[in-house]
């Protein structure tokens, strides 16, 4: 299993943060390095890239940085993407990371997390 490094972007606003993980593949059952959102209560996740055969990526959260659980969208559905898409995250937790749970040798996800602080 490989842990992919996150890249912090410049969203051009002082109350927002942008994180991107690239090259998440099933061939090594990748996870993204966890990020801390601190006081960002609103967040969304976007999934894209090459899904491959049966490619699936889940978004996970943790408060202790050890035990991770699948996060849900605002309709209480698990954030488990088998196609490109965008979801708002319902839970507020300390750590968030993506994890590839299925795919083949062509699977290569890009996951972008965007957070906004309340004003």
Secondary structure, DSSP 4 states (H G I P E B T S, - for coil): --EEPPEEE--S-TTEEEEEEEEE-TTTT-EEPPEE-TT--EEEEEEEEE--TT-EEEEEEESSSSS-EE-BBTTS-B-EESSSEEEEB----SEEEEEEEE--TT-EEEEEEEEE---
